[in-house]
Amino acid sequence: MIFGADRRGQSLQVGAMLLFGCIVLACTRYQTQGVPAENGQAEFGHSQAVAAELVECHTAVFDTVVDGEPRTATNTLGTDDTDRLLCSYPPAEDVGRTEPSEPINVTRGWS
């Protein structure tokens, strides 16, 4: 059998391999550049929301000290970045709680 005399073309297979390679490269580029950019936007938005929630928490503590009536404040603990094109992550679970076993007494001035 002489291999050099074979004149059959393999353009379909070569084209399929090139197309598959281009798809893999596009997915890789999205994973290395697109996902971190989306994560940065989600984390920045979450940071802004947490800052506003901490201001509300400070206000609730201050009003509780002034009035003596307890108030509640909520804080979001995790970002929600579940809307991905190729890979999706489950939403973060809020698991932080503070429940004192006895009332907290806050006095005004120095004691």
Biopython code that builds the backbone (N, CA, C, O; Angstrom):
import numpy as np
from Bio.PDB.StructureBuilder import StructureBuilder

atoms = [
    (1, "MET", "N", (0.849, -1.174, 0.000)),
    (1, "MET", "CA", (0.000, 0.000, 0.000)),
    (1, "MET", "C", (0.895, 1.237, 0.000)),
    (1, "MET", "O", (1.785, 1.369, 0.840)),
    (2, "ILE", "N", (0.659, 2.117, -0.922)),
    (2, "ILE", "CA", (1.433, 3.346, -1.047)),
    (2, "ILE", "C", (0.580, 4.490, -0.506)),
    (2, "ILE", "O", (-0.490, 4.785, -1.039)),
    (3, "PHE", "N", (1.067, 5.134, 0.561)),
    (3, "PHE", "CA", (0.290, 6.194, 1.185)),
    (3, "PHE", "C", (0.419, 7.518, 0.445)),
    (3, "PHE", "O", (-0.498, 8.336, 0.513)),
    (4, "GLY", "N", (1.475, 7.754, -0.231)),
    (4, "GLY", "CA", (1.674, 8.997, -0.955)),
    (4, "GLY", "C", (0.787, 9.121, -2.178)),
    (4, "GLY", "O", (0.555, 10.232, -2.654)),
    (5, "ALA", "N", (0.287, 8.019, -2.696)),
    (5, "ALA", "CA", (-0.525, 8.062, -3.908)),
    (5, "ALA", "C", (-1.996, 8.328, -3.605)),
    (5, "ALA", "O", (-2.788, 8.500, -4.531)),
    (6, "ASP", "N", (-2.380, 8.365, -2.321)),
    (6, "ASP", "CA", (-3.779, 8.585, -1.939)),
    (6, "ASP", "C", (-4.133, 10.044, -2.147)),
    (6, "ASP", "O", (-3.470, 10.923, -1.595)),
    (7, "ARG", "N", (-5.168, 10.320, -2.934)),
    (7, "ARG", "CA", (-5.553, 11.686, -3.278)),
    (7, "ARG", "C", (-6.901, 12.087, -2.662)),
    (7, "ARG", "O", (-7.478, 13.096, -3.066)),
    (8, "ARG", "N", (-7.415, 11.312, -1.687)),
    (8, "ARG", "CA", (-8.716, 11.663, -1.089)),
    (8, "ARG", "C", (-8.572, 12.872, -0.178)),
    (8, "ARG", "O", (-7.571, 13.010, 0.525)),
    (9, "GLY", "N", (-9.564, 13.738, -0.191)),
    (9, "GLY", "CA", (-9.545, 14.945, 0.646)),
    (9, "GLY", "C", (-10.227, 14.703, 1.982)),
    (9, "GLY", "O", (-11.134, 13.877, 2.087)),
    (10, "GLN", "N", (-9.789, 15.423, 2.992)),
    (10, "GLN", "CA", (-10.361, 15.320, 4.336)),
    (10, "GLN", "C", (-10.844, 16.688, 4.805)),
    (10, "GLN", "O", (-10.716, 17.018, 5.984)),
    (11, "SER", "N", (-11.391, 17.475, 3.906)),
    (11, "SER", "CA", (-11.754, 18.854, 4.248)),
    (11, "SER", "C", (-12.892, 18.913, 5.269)),
    (11, "SER", "O", (-12.918, 19.826, 6.093)),
    (12, "LEU", "N", (-13.824, 17.971, 5.237)),
    (12, "LEU", "CA", (-14.933, 17.987, 6.184)),
    (12, "LEU", "C", (-14.431, 17.767, 7.612)),
    (12, "LEU", "O", (-14.852, 18.477, 8.526)),
    (13, "GLN", "N", (-13.559, 16.817, 7.813)),
    (13, "GLN", "CA", (-13.034, 16.543, 9.143)),
    (13, "GLN", "C", (-12.158, 17.693, 9.650)),
    (13, "GLN", "O", (-12.232, 18.079, 10.816)),
    (14, "VAL", "N", (-11.340, 18.225, 8.765)),
    (14, "VAL", "CA", (-10.477, 19.345, 9.155)),
    (14, "VAL", "C", (-11.337, 20.562, 9.510)),
    (14, "VAL", "O", (-11.053, 21.255, 10.488)),
    (15, "GLY", "N", (-12.359, 20.818, 8.741)),
    (15, "GLY", "CA", (-13.262, 21.937, 9.026)),
    (15, "GLY", "C", (-13.991, 21.754, 10.345)),
    (15, "GLY", "O", (-14.153, 22.711, 11.103)),
    (16, "ALA", "N", (-14.433, 20.529, 10.628)),
    (16, "ALA", "CA", (-15.115, 20.263, 11.892)),
    (16, "ALA", "C", (-14.173, 20.466, 13.070)),
    (16, "ALA", "O", (-14.580, 21.017, 14.093)),
    (17, "MET", "N", (-12.932, 20.038, 12.948)),
    (17, "MET", "CA", (-11.959, 20.223, 14.020)),
    (17, "MET", "C", (-11.643, 21.704, 14.237)),
    (17, "MET", "O", (-11.507, 22.148, 15.377)),
    (18, "LEU", "N", (-11.526, 22.462, 13.161)),
    (18, "LEU", "CA", (-11.284, 23.899, 13.292)),
    (18, "LEU", "C", (-12.468, 24.604, 13.947)),
    (18, "LEU", "O", (-12.279, 25.478, 14.793)),
    (19, "LEU", "N", (-13.676, 24.232, 13.565)),
    (19, "LEU", "CA", (-14.869, 24.822, 14.169)),
    (19, "LEU", "C", (-14.955, 24.478, 15.651)),
    (19, "LEU", "O", (-15.272, 25.342, 16.469)),
    (20, "PHE", "N", (-14.678, 23.235, 16.003)),
    (20, "PHE", "CA", (-14.690, 22.831, 17.409)),
    (20, "PHE", "C", (-13.625, 23.594, 18.203)),
    (20, "PHE", "O", (-13.868, 24.005, 19.337)),
    (21, "GLY", "N", (-12.459, 23.778, 17.608)),
    (21, "GLY", "CA", (-11.405, 24.539, 18.265)),
    (21, "GLY", "C", (-11.796, 25.984, 18.499)),
    (21, "GLY", "O", (-11.492, 26.551, 19.548)),
    (22, "CYS", "N", (-12.477, 26.588, 17.518)),
    (22, "CYS", "CA", (-12.942, 27.969, 17.676)),
    (22, "CYS", "C", (-13.983, 28.068, 18.790)),
    (22, "CYS", "O", (-13.975, 29.036, 19.551)),
    (23, "ILE", "N", (-14.870, 27.095, 18.898)),
    (23, "ILE", "CA", (-15.878, 27.095, 19.963)),
    (23, "ILE", "C", (-15.215, 26.964, 21.326)),
    (23, "ILE", "O", (-15.588, 27.665, 22.266)),
    (24, "VAL", "N", (-14.238, 26.075, 21.441)),
    (24, "VAL", "CA", (-13.516, 25.907, 22.709)),
    (24, "VAL", "C", (-12.788, 27.192, 23.078)),
    (24, "VAL", "O", (-12.811, 27.594, 24.242)),
    (25, "LEU", "N", (-12.144, 27.844, 22.120)),
    (25, "LEU", "CA", (-11.450, 29.098, 22.396)),
    (25, "LEU", "C", (-12.412, 30.204, 22.819)),
    (25, "LEU", "O", (-12.087, 30.999, 23.701)),
    (26, "ALA", "N", (-13.595, 30.265, 22.201)),
    (26, "ALA", "CA", (-14.585, 31.277, 22.586)),
    (26, "ALA", "C", (-15.080, 31.043, 24.014)),
    (26, "ALA", "O", (-15.221, 31.992, 24.785)),
    (27, "CYS", "N", (-15.340, 29.796, 24.363)),
    (27, "CYS", "CA", (-15.781, 29.482, 25.728)),
    (27, "CYS", "C", (-14.685, 29.796, 26.745)),
    (27, "CYS", "O", (-14.967, 30.294, 27.834)),
    (28, "THR", "N", (-13.444, 29.506, 26.388)),
    (28, "THR", "CA", (-12.320, 29.786, 27.277)),
    (28, "THR", "C", (-12.153, 31.280, 27.487)),
    (28, "THR", "O", (-11.909, 31.729, 28.607)),
    (29, "ARG", "N", (-12.280, 32.041, 26.429)),
    (29, "ARG", "CA", (-12.154, 33.500, 26.550)),
    (29, "ARG", "C", (-13.264, 34.078, 27.411)),
    (29, "ARG", "O", (-13.019, 34.982, 28.209)),
    (30, "TYR", "N", (-14.472, 33.573, 27.262)),
    (30, "TYR", "CA", (-15.582, 34.037, 28.092)),
    (30, "TYR", "C", (-15.321, 33.707, 29.560)),
    (30, "TYR", "O", (-15.572, 34.534, 30.436)),
    (31, "GLN", "N", (-14.813, 32.493, 29.834)),
    (31, "GLN", "CA", (-14.535, 32.092, 31.214)),
    (31, "GLN", "C", (-13.431, 32.949, 31.829)),
    (31, "GLN", "O", (-13.489, 33.256, 33.020)),
    (32, "THR", "N", (-12.431, 33.338, 31.048)),
    (32, "THR", "CA", (-11.302, 34.073, 31.607)),
    (32, "THR", "C", (-11.514, 35.574, 31.642)),
    (32, "THR", "O", (-10.863, 36.259, 32.432)),
    (33, "GLN", "N", (-12.408, 36.117, 30.809)),
    (33, "GLN", "CA", (-12.597, 37.559, 30.776)),
    (33, "GLN", "C", (-14.024, 37.981, 31.111)),
    (33, "GLN", "O", (-14.223, 38.966, 31.823)),
    (34, "GLY", "N", (-14.993, 37.270, 30.621)),
    (34, "GLY", "CA", (-16.385, 37.675, 30.829)),
    (34, "GLY", "C", (-16.891, 37.395, 32.225)),
    (34, "GLY", "O", (-17.533, 38.253, 32.831)),
    (35, "VAL", "N", (-16.615, 36.211, 32.749)),
    (35, "VAL", "CA", (-17.104, 35.838, 34.076)),
    (35, "VAL", "C", (-16.507, 36.718, 35.170)),
    (35, "VAL", "O", (-17.255, 37.169, 36.038)),
    (36, "PRO", "N", (-15.191, 36.989, 35.177)),
    (36, "PRO", "CA", (-14.670, 37.894, 36.209)),
    (36, "PRO", "C", (-15.264, 39.300, 36.130)),
    (36, "PRO", "O", (-15.486, 39.932, 37.163)),
    (37, "ALA", "N", (-15.522, 39.793, 34.931)),
    (37, "ALA", "CA", (-16.137, 41.116, 34.801)),
    (37, "ALA", "C", (-17.551, 41.113, 35.376)),
    (37, "ALA", "O", (-17.939, 42.053, 36.070)),
    (38, "GLU", "N", (-18.319, 40.069, 35.095)),
    (38, "GLU", "CA", (-19.668, 39.965, 35.648)),
    (38, "GLU", "C", (-19.629, 39.804, 37.166)),
    (38, "GLU", "O", (-20.465, 40.369, 37.870)),
    (39, "ASN", "N", (-18.660, 39.033, 37.677)),
    (39, "ASN", "CA", (-18.516, 38.887, 39.123)),
    (39, "ASN", "C", (-18.184, 40.224, 39.773)),
    (39, "ASN", "O", (-18.705, 40.542, 40.842)),
    (40, "GLY", "N", (-17.327, 41.001, 39.138)),
    (40, "GLY", "CA", (-16.979, 42.320, 39.669)),
    (40, "GLY", "C", (-18.191, 43.231, 39.753)),
    (40, "GLY", "O", (-18.358, 43.945, 40.742)),
    (41, "GLN", "N", (-19.038, 43.220, 38.732)),
    (41, "GLN", "CA", (-20.244, 44.037, 38.749)),
    (41, "GLN", "C", (-21.197, 43.574, 39.842)),
    (41, "GLN", "O", (-21.777, 44.399, 40.548)),
    (42, "ALA", "N", (-21.363, 42.273, 39.987)),
    (42, "ALA", "CA", (-22.264, 41.751, 41.017)),
    (42, "ALA", "C", (-21.750, 42.076, 42.411)),
    (42, "ALA", "O", (-22.532, 42.444, 43.288)),
    (43, "GLU", "N", (-20.445, 41.944, 42.625)),
    (43, "GLU", "CA", (-19.883, 42.225, 43.931)),
    (43, "GLU", "C", (-19.923, 43.719, 44.250)),
    (43, "GLU", "O", (-20.129, 44.092, 45.406)),
    (44, "PHE", "N", (-19.731, 44.575, 43.258)),
    (44, "PHE", "CA", (-19.820, 46.012, 43.491)),
    (44, "PHE", "C", (-21.245, 46.401, 43.873)),
    (44, "PHE", "O", (-21.450, 47.183, 44.802)),
    (45, "GLY", "N", (-22.229, 45.857, 43.160)),
    (45, "GLY", "CA", (-23.621, 46.129, 43.506)),
    (45, "GLY", "C", (-23.964, 45.631, 44.901)),
    (45, "GLY", "O", (-24.681, 46.299, 45.647)),
    (46, "HIS", "N", (-23.453, 44.457, 45.252)),
    (46, "HIS", "CA", (-23.694, 43.906, 46.582)),
    (46, "HIS", "C", (-23.027, 44.775, 47.643)),
    (46, "HIS", "O", (-23.599, 44.993, 48.711)),
    (47, "SER", "N", (-21.829, 45.272, 47.363)),
    (47, "SER", "CA", (-21.135, 46.146, 48.308)),
    (47, "SER", "C", (-21.927, 47.420, 48.565)),
    (47, "SER", "O", (-22.021, 47.881, 49.702)),
    (48, "GLN", "N", (-22.494, 47.986, 47.512)),
    (48, "GLN", "CA", (-23.311, 49.196, 47.680)),
    (48, "GLN", "C", (-24.559, 48.910, 48.501)),
    (48, "GLN", "O", (-24.950, 49.720, 49.342)),
    (49, "ALA", "N", (-25.187, 47.758, 48.261)),
    (49, "ALA", "CA", (-26.398, 47.393, 49.010)),
    (49, "ALA", "C", (-26.074, 47.145, 50.476)),
    (49, "ALA", "O", (-26.830, 47.559, 51.355)),
    (50, "VAL", "N", (-24.957, 46.472, 50.752)),
    (50, "VAL", "CA", (-24.572, 46.199, 52.141)),
    (50, "VAL", "C", (-24.242, 47.497, 52.868)),
    (50, "VAL", "O", (-24.567, 47.638, 54.047)),
    (51, "ALA", "N", (-23.603, 48.445, 52.188)),
    (51, "ALA", "CA", (-23.303, 49.730, 52.811)),
    (51, "ALA", "C", (-24.590, 50.440, 53.220)),
    (51, "ALA", "O", (-24.669, 51.003, 54.312)),
    (52, "ALA", "N", (-25.590, 50.416, 52.357)),
    (52, "ALA", "CA", (-26.874, 51.035, 52.698)),
    (52, "ALA", "C", (-27.554, 50.292, 53.844)),
    (52, "ALA", "O", (-28.159, 50.919, 54.714)),
    (53, "GLU", "N", (-27.459, 48.963, 53.854)),
    (53, "GLU", "CA", (-28.069, 48.186, 54.931)),
    (53, "GLU", "C", (-27.371, 48.426, 56.265)),
    (53, "GLU", "O", (-28.022, 48.423, 57.310)),
    (54, "LEU", "N", (-26.055, 48.634, 56.244)),
    (54, "LEU", "CA", (-25.342, 48.926, 57.481)),
    (54, "LEU", "C", (-25.704, 50.306, 58.024)),
    (54, "LEU", "O", (-25.736, 50.504, 59.239)),
    (55, "VAL", "N", (-25.976, 51.257, 57.138)),
    (55, "VAL", "CA", (-26.458, 52.560, 57.591)),
    (55, "VAL", "C", (-27.819, 52.392, 58.266)),
    (55, "VAL", "O", (-28.076, 53.008, 59.300)),
    (56, "GLU", "N", (-28.695, 51.559, 57.686)),
    (56, "GLU", "CA", (-29.989, 51.286, 58.309)),
    (56, "GLU", "C", (-29.814, 50.608, 59.666)),
    (56, "GLU", "O", (-30.555, 50.902, 60.604)),
    (57, "CYS", "N", (-28.842, 49.706, 59.777)),
    (57, "CYS", "CA", (-28.567, 49.028, 61.045)),
    (57, "CYS", "C", (-28.078, 50.033, 62.093)),
    (57, "CYS", "O", (-28.504, 49.992, 63.247)),
    (58, "HIS", "N", (-27.197, 50.916, 61.688)),
    (58, "HIS", "CA", (-26.711, 51.951, 62.608)),
    (58, "HIS", "C", (-27.866, 52.828, 63.067)),
    (58, "HIS", "O", (-27.965, 53.157, 64.249)),
    (59, "THR", "N", (-28.732, 53.205, 62.147)),
    (59, "THR", "CA", (-29.882, 54.025, 62.503)),
    (59, "THR", "C", (-30.806, 53.290, 63.460)),
    (59, "THR", "O", (-31.320, 53.890, 64.404)),
    (60, "ALA", "N", (-31.022, 52.008, 63.233)),
    (60, "ALA", "CA", (-31.884, 51.223, 64.114)),
    (60, "ALA", "C", (-31.287, 51.138, 65.518)),
    (60, "ALA", "O", (-32.015, 51.250, 66.504)),
    (61, "VAL", "N", (-29.978, 50.942, 65.619)),
    (61, "VAL", "CA", (-29.331, 50.887, 66.938)),
    (61, "VAL", "C", (-29.434, 52.246, 67.622)),
    (61, "VAL", "O", (-29.734, 52.311, 68.814)),
    (62, "PHE", "N", (-29.194, 53.316, 66.899)),
    (62, "PHE", "CA", (-29.265, 54.659, 67.469)),
    (62, "PHE", "C", (-30.682, 54.971, 67.941)),
    (62, "PHE", "O", (-30.875, 55.489, 69.041)),
    (63, "ASP", "N", (-31.677, 54.654, 67.102)),
    (63, "ASP", "CA", (-33.068, 54.901, 67.493)),
    (63, "ASP", "C", (-33.467, 54.053, 68.692)),
    (63, "ASP", "O", (-34.258, 54.501, 69.522)),
    (64, "THR", "N", (-32.941, 52.848, 68.801)),
    (64, "THR", "CA", (-33.244, 51.994, 69.951)),
    (64, "THR", "C", (-32.670, 52.601, 71.226)),
    (64, "THR", "O", (-33.307, 52.563, 72.279)),
    (65, "VAL", "N", (-31.472, 53.158, 71.129)),
    (65, "VAL", "CA", (-30.862, 53.787, 72.296)),
    (65, "VAL", "C", (-31.660, 55.027, 72.701)),
    (65, "VAL", "O", (-31.873, 55.269, 73.889)),
    (66, "VAL", "N", (-32.096, 55.807, 71.723)),
    (66, "VAL", "CA", (-32.820, 57.040, 72.020)),
    (66, "VAL", "C", (-34.217, 56.746, 72.551)),
    (66, "VAL", "O", (-34.605, 57.299, 73.580)),
    (67, "ASP", "N", (-34.980, 55.893, 71.878)),
    (67, "ASP", "CA", (-36.381, 55.628, 72.232)),
    (67, "ASP", "C", (-36.536, 54.533, 73.274)),
    (67, "ASP", "O", (-37.458, 54.578, 74.090)),
    (68, "GLY", "N", (-35.665, 53.574, 73.256)),
    (68, "GLY", "CA", (-35.803, 52.424, 74.137)),
    (68, "GLY", "C", (-36.642, 51.308, 73.534)),
    (68, "GLY", "O", (-36.802, 50.254, 74.149)),
    (69, "GLU", "N", (-37.181, 51.529, 72.335)),
    (69, "GLU", "CA", (-37.966, 50.491, 71.658)),
    (69, "GLU", "C", (-37.057, 49.706, 70.712)),
    (69, "GLU", "O", (-36.299, 50.297, 69.943)),
    (70, "PRO", "N", (-37.133, 48.388, 70.769)),
    (70, "PRO", "CA", (-36.258, 47.603, 69.882)),
    (70, "PRO", "C", (-36.691, 47.716, 68.420)),
    (70, "PRO", "O", (-37.879, 47.775, 68.104)),
    (71, "ARG", "N", (-35.709, 47.741, 67.560)),
    (71, "ARG", "CA", (-35.940, 47.783, 66.118)),
    (71, "ARG", "C", (-35.127, 46.677, 65.465)),
    (71, "ARG", "O", (-34.155, 46.187, 66.041)),
    (72, "THR", "N", (-35.523, 46.291, 64.276)),
    (72, "THR", "CA", (-34.803, 45.248, 63.552)),
    (72, "THR", "C", (-34.152, 45.838, 62.300)),
    (72, "THR", "O", (-34.616, 46.829, 61.737)),
    (73, "ALA", "N", (-33.077, 45.201, 61.894)),
    (73, "ALA", "CA", (-32.404, 45.580, 60.657)),
    (73, "ALA", "C", (-31.915, 44.302, 59.993)),
    (73, "ALA", "O", (-31.482, 43.371, 60.672)),
    (74, "THR", "N", (-31.981, 44.258, 58.683)),
    (74, "THR", "CA", (-31.540, 43.080, 57.948)),
    (74, "THR", "C", (-30.320, 43.422, 57.102)),
    (74, "THR", "O", (-30.166, 44.549, 56.631)),
    (75, "ASN", "N", (-29.459, 42.426, 56.923)),
    (75, "ASN", "CA", (-28.275, 42.564, 56.072)),
    (75, "ASN", "C", (-28.213, 41.373, 55.132)),
    (75, "ASN", "O", (-28.397, 40.230, 55.552)),
    (76, "THR", "N", (-27.957, 41.640, 53.872)),
    (76, "THR", "CA", (-27.790, 40.587, 52.878)),
    (76, "THR", "C", (-26.366, 40.057, 52.965)),
    (76, "THR", "O", (-25.409, 40.828, 52.900)),
    (77, "LEU", "N", (-26.222, 38.750, 53.110)),
    (77, "LEU", "CA", (-24.904, 38.179, 53.333)),
    (77, "LEU", "C", (-24.190, 37.741, 52.070)),
    (77, "LEU", "O", (-22.961, 37.677, 52.070)),
    (78, "GLY", "N", (-24.886, 37.443, 51.013)),
    (78, "GLY", "CA", (-24.215, 36.933, 49.821)),
    (78, "GLY", "C", (-24.754, 37.554, 48.548)),
    (78, "GLY", "O", (-25.885, 38.038, 48.504)),
    (79, "THR", "N", (-23.924, 37.533, 47.512)),
    (79, "THR", "CA", (-24.365, 38.050, 46.217)),
    (79, "THR", "C", (-25.232, 37.013, 45.514)),
    (79, "THR", "O", (-25.207, 35.830, 45.852)),
    (80, "ASP", "N", (-25.986, 37.468, 44.549)),
    (80, "ASP", "CA", (-26.825, 36.571, 43.758)),
    (80, "ASP", "C", (-26.372, 36.670, 42.310)),
    (80, "ASP", "O", (-26.819, 37.551, 41.576)),
    (81, "ASP", "N", (-25.486, 35.768, 41.898)),
    (81, "ASP", "CA", (-24.965, 35.795, 40.535)),
    (81, "ASP", "C", (-25.299, 34.481, 39.827)),
    (81, "ASP", "O", (-24.413, 33.758, 39.373)),
    (82, "THR", "N", (-26.594, 34.194, 39.745)),
    (82, "THR", "CA", (-27.012, 32.916, 39.171)),
    (82, "THR", "C", (-27.283, 33.011, 37.670)),
    (82, "THR", "O", (-27.501, 31.979, 37.034)),
    (83, "ASP", "N", (-27.278, 34.191, 37.089)),
    (83, "ASP", "CA", (-27.631, 34.320, 35.674)),
    (83, "ASP", "C", (-26.389, 34.325, 34.793)),
    (83, "ASP", "O", (-25.996, 35.357, 34.250)),
    (84, "ARG", "N", (-25.794, 33.173, 34.665)),
    (84, "ARG", "CA", (-24.618, 33.002, 33.822)),
    (84, "ARG", "C", (-25.012, 32.302, 32.526)),
    (84, "ARG", "O", (-26.009, 31.583, 32.465)),
    (85, "LEU", "N", (-24.212, 32.529, 31.502)),
    (85, "LEU", "CA", (-24.493, 31.918, 30.212)),
    (85, "LEU", "C", (-24.078, 30.446, 30.193)),
    (85, "LEU", "O", (-24.861, 29.587, 29.787)),
    (86, "LEU", "N", (-22.861, 30.152, 30.626)),
    (86, "LEU", "CA", (-22.351, 28.785, 30.526)),
    (86, "LEU", "C", (-22.392, 28.023, 31.845)),
    (86, "LEU", "O", (-22.653, 26.820, 31.851)),
    (87, "CYS", "N", (-22.140, 28.698, 32.954)),
    (87, "CYS", "CA", (-22.112, 28.000, 34.234)),
    (87, "CYS", "C", (-22.937, 28.798, 35.243)),
    (87, "CYS", "O", (-22.816, 30.021, 35.320)),
    (88, "SER", "N", (-23.752, 28.124, 35.993)),
    (88, "SER", "CA", (-24.590, 28.772, 36.992)),
    (88, "SER", "C", (-24.209, 28.267, 38.376)),
    (88, "SER", "O", (-23.912, 27.088, 38.567)),
    (89, "TYR", "N", (-24.226, 29.180, 39.327)),
    (89, "TYR", "CA", (-23.927, 28.839, 40.703)),
    (89, "TYR", "C", (-25.201, 28.978, 41.522)),
    (89, "TYR", "O", (-26.048, 29.810, 41.196)),
    (90, "PRO", "N", (-25.359, 28.193, 42.565)),
    (90, "PRO", "CA", (-26.550, 28.344, 43.403)),
    (90, "PRO", "C", (-26.469, 29.661, 44.173)),
    (90, "PRO", "O", (-25.377, 30.166, 44.430)),
    (91, "PRO", "N", (-27.619, 30.213, 44.539)),
    (91, "PRO", "CA", (-27.588, 31.469, 45.293)),
    (91, "PRO", "C", (-26.983, 31.259, 46.680)),
    (91, "PRO", "O", (-27.047, 30.169, 47.249)),
    (92, "ALA", "N", (-26.404, 32.318, 47.200)),
    (92, "ALA", "CA", (-25.804, 32.243, 48.531)),
    (92, "ALA", "C", (-26.905, 32.121, 49.580)),
    (92, "ALA", "O", (-27.979, 32.709, 49.447)),
    (93, "GLU", "N", (-26.623, 31.360, 50.606)),
    (93, "GLU", "CA", (-27.595, 31.177, 51.676)),
    (93, "GLU", "C", (-27.271, 32.132, 52.812)),
    (93, "GLU", "O", (-26.116, 32.274, 53.214)),
    (94, "ASP", "N", (-28.312, 32.788, 53.326)),
    (94, "ASP", "CA", (-28.133, 33.688, 54.451)),
    (94, "ASP", "C", (-28.200, 32.869, 55.728)),
    (94, "ASP", "O", (-29.264, 32.372, 56.098)),
    (95, "VAL", "N", (-27.071, 32.730, 56.399)),
    (95, "VAL", "CA", (-27.029, 31.889, 57.587)),
    (95, "VAL", "C", (-26.599, 32.647, 58.836)),
    (95, "VAL", "O", (-26.530, 32.045, 59.908)),
    (96, "GLY", "N", (-26.310, 33.928, 58.745)),
    (96, "GLY", "CA", (-25.860, 34.676, 59.909)),
    (96, "GLY", "C", (-27.038, 35.158, 60.742)),
    (96, "GLY", "O", (-27.960, 35.790, 60.227)),
    (97, "ARG", "N", (-26.998, 34.857, 62.016)),
    (97, "ARG", "CA", (-28.069, 35.291, 62.920)),
    (97, "ARG", "C", (-27.449, 35.682, 64.244)),
    (97, "ARG", "O", (-26.440, 35.118, 64.667)),
    (98, "THR", "N", (-28.057, 36.642, 64.885)),
    (98, "THR", "CA", (-27.686, 36.970, 66.262)),
    (98, "THR", "C", (-28.945, 36.937, 67.096)),
    (98, "THR", "O", (-29.895, 37.676, 66.837)),
    (99, "GLU", "N", (-28.948, 36.100, 68.073)),
    (99, "GLU", "CA", (-30.069, 35.988, 68.987)),
    (99, "GLU", "C", (-29.500, 35.947, 70.406)),
    (99, "GLU", "O", (-29.051, 34.897, 70.865)),
    (100, "PRO", "N", (-29.518, 37.078, 71.094)),
    (100, "PRO", "CA", (-28.949, 37.078, 72.432)),
    (100, "PRO", "C", (-29.794, 36.249, 73.392)),
    (100, "PRO", "O", (-31.020, 36.199, 73.285)),
    (101, "SER", "N", (-29.111, 35.601, 74.329)),
    (101, "SER", "CA", (-29.835, 34.798, 75.307)),
    (101, "SER", "C", (-30.455, 35.669, 76.389)),
    (101, "SER", "O", (-31.359, 35.230, 77.100)),
    (102, "GLU", "N", (-29.977, 36.890, 76.517)),
    (102, "GLU", "CA", (-30.551, 37.825, 77.479)),
    (102, "GLU", "C", (-30.582, 39.201, 76.840)),
    (102, "GLU", "O", (-29.820, 39.460, 75.908)),
    (103, "PRO", "N", (-31.435, 40.080, 77.313)),
    (103, "PRO", "CA", (-31.524, 41.410, 76.706)),
    (103, "PRO", "C", (-30.210, 42.175, 76.823)),
    (103, "PRO", "O", (-29.472, 42.028, 77.798)),
    (104, "ILE", "N", (-29.940, 42.974, 75.834)),
    (104, "ILE", "CA", (-28.756, 43.816, 75.842)),
    (104, "ILE", "C", (-29.166, 45.174, 76.375)),
    (104, "ILE", "O", (-30.082, 45.802, 75.845)),
    (105, "ASN", "N", (-28.501, 45.624, 77.409)),
    (105, "ASN", "CA", (-28.804, 46.924, 78.013)),
    (105, "ASN", "C", (-27.799, 47.954, 77.499)),
    (105, "ASN", "O", (-26.588, 47.759, 77.602)),
    (106, "VAL", "N", (-28.306, 49.031, 76.954)),
    (106, "VAL", "CA", (-27.474, 50.110, 76.440)),
    (106, "VAL", "C", (-27.796, 51.339, 77.248)),
    (106, "VAL", "O", (-28.960, 51.724, 77.360)),
    (107, "THR", "N", (-26.777, 51.964, 77.817)),
    (107, "THR", "CA", (-26.995, 53.177, 78.599)),
    (107, "THR", "C", (-26.354, 54.351, 77.887)),
    (107, "THR", "O", (-25.376, 54.201, 77.155)),
    (108, "ARG", "N", (-26.925, 55.519, 78.117)),
    (108, "ARG", "CA", (-26.355, 56.728, 77.533)),
    (108, "ARG", "C", (-25.300, 57.297, 78.456)),
    (108, "ARG", "O", (-25.440, 57.243, 79.678)),
    (109, "GLY", "N", (-24.268, 57.831, 77.889)),
    (109, "GLY", "CA", (-23.217, 58.443, 78.684)),
    (109, "GLY", "C", (-22.213, 57.410, 79.165)),
    (109, "GLY", "O", (-22.255, 56.243, 78.776)),
    (110, "TRP", "N", (-21.322, 57.864, 80.009)),
    (110, "TRP", "CA", (-20.265, 56.995, 80.527)),
    (110, "TRP", "C", (-20.695, 56.408, 81.855)),
    (110, "TRP", "O", (-21.202, 57.117, 82.723)),
    (111, "SER", "N", (-20.489, 55.099, 82.010)),
    (111, "SER", "CA", (-20.876, 54.445, 83.270)),
    (111, "SER", "C", (-19.660, 53.976, 84.011)),
    (111, "SER", "O", (-19.780, 53.401, 85.093)),
]
sb = StructureBuilder()
sb.init_structure("model")
sb.init_model(0)
sb.init_chain("A")
sb.init_seg("    ")
for serial, (resi, resn, name, xyz) in enumerate(atoms, 1):
    if name == "N":
        sb.init_residue(resn, " ", resi, " ")
    sb.init_atom(name, np.array(xyz, "f"), 0.0, 1.0, " ", f" {name:<3s}", serial, name[0])
structure = sb.get_structure()
